[in-house]
Amino acid sequence: MRREKVKFKNSRGLYLSGSVELPEQASPKAFAIFSHCFTCNKNLINVKYISEALSEKRIATLRYDFTGLGDSEGNFAETDVATNIDDLVHAAKFLEENYETPKLLVGHSMGGAASILAASKIESVKALTVVGTPSTLDHISRVFAGKLDEIMSQGSAMVNVAGREMEIGKPLVVDLEKHSIKRTLNTLKTPILIMHSPDDEMVGIDHATNIFMAARHPKSFISLDGIDHLIKNIKDARYVGGLIGEWAVRYI
């Protein structure tokens, strides 16, 4: 595997940081984009090792940091769902201009939601995989429910997210109501693979059922038995990446 560090601009002129995982010797069969979970970054275990596993299947993968997270520029408190979609669309544009148009989108948790919402905006995409993804965007509101009044009145508030203090801004709260994952899936014609663990402690398995029911055929589901939401085990992450690669090759 070869790794190339990259950066590219979004529509607001902010530089986003990424890494492209490339096959060691053979040329890629296709390119993919991996979008990480809420408040996470491109170096999380699941992002890194799923991307590496895909590159071993000759699917070169760009993993990147959303605006205001990881090594990317910007203020996270000023971001919302629309900025995530915009970041993803510009990641695809970067690949088109510097490597090859992406054919596969992979998203974990809220990154999966962004991938669903962005898929129809990227013409080259032939397949979509979502892992541990909520079926409704308001699911994330439980994270800041206790600080909602402060966010709305003050513009932002510090919220504990998985043990870290993060500044959550009003733009995100307001924007959640403007996007519907189910409505998007009802019209999306892209083949989709839904992966979810029945042991997911953050996003219940019912969300996978709802996504599957809303999606159009062709659609597939794989149960990730015994795997936690963040996929913190390297072997689990590589297992998930391998499964995605085997499924995606049929479409890309």
Secondary structure, 3 states (H helix, E strand, C coil): CEEEEEEEECCCCCEEEEEEEECCCCCCCEEEEEECCCCCCCCCHHHHHHHHHHHHCCEEEEEECCCCCCCCCCCHHHCCHHHHHHHHHHHHHHHHHHCCCCCEEEEECHHHHHHHHHHCCCCCCCEEEEECCCCCHHHHHHHCHHHHHHHHHHCEEEEEECCEEEEEEHHHHHHHHHCCHHHHHHHCCCCEEEEECCCCCCCCHHHHHHHHHHCCCCEEEEECCCCCCCCCCHHHHHHHHHHHHHHHCCCC
